[in-house]
Amino acid sequence: MPSNDARNLLHTAVPTAAVGAIAVAVSGVIAGGKGALGAGIGTLLAILFMGIGLYVLQWTAKTLPQLFQAMGLMLYVAQLLLLLIFVALFKNTSLFNPKAFAVGLVLATVVWMAAQARAHMKAKIFYVDPEPEKKSEKPEKSGSSS
């Protein structure tokens, strides 16, 4: 992973994990151990889904740029479907508090998206590849050749 991609991942994962830790602490106080576990699972699931999504989109942008937009849409649909499957599998669980899970998941997702937008705005990424200056002996023609 190039340094810019790693930097973006760092600038998004760290704030998300920090907010997740706060959600775990608050859920632990309000709903006990099951609340803390629910918020932790929600946060980890959001970080995992969004991190994999960021990696897949970065790979697509570099290798198949013509498919970038379609891949982004497909990726978000796949993430929602995987989340739906996870929720369906654990809908009647007593392992963790589902409300704390939902709060942890939503908070982590919102913070991830905001941090990713901020990291992208702060990144100095060329949108045009600058050409190195050529030191040639002949001056370049600027007009018509006639």
Salt bridges, closest charged atoms under 4 A:
ASP5 OD2 - LYS62 NZ 3.09
